[in-house]
Amino acid sequence: MMSPRDRCASLARLAALKSDRDLNALARGRQARAMVVDALDKLDRVATLARPIAPVNTDAGSLRAQEKFVRLVQRERSALNTELARRNAAWRECLDDAVRSFGRARALEKMAARARLDRLSKIHRTSE
């Protein structure tokens, strides 16, 4: 059977591993959000470049093509904004998990360190 001191140290190691895992998930979530933001930026750049400064072609075919392109950009922007909202929500959950596991790991680490100090001070007192 493990002593309370050993159990505390073991729990501290496990909590540190969970904290590392949660911090990695947080970083992956941040990268996933950044990818969608980059896609939105690219879409905006393409839409700006494709928008004519002045209507050069006013024939029906050109106007229909411009309308289709505008609708396509709107649909794509809407889909990307929905994906960004989903990824933001997932990132916030990862953030909550990371904060919780980080705090738990630090608390257990302090408890384990205090247990080690208590043990050392007992050894030191008995040797005097």
Helices and strands as residue ranges (DSSP letters): H 4-50, H 60-127
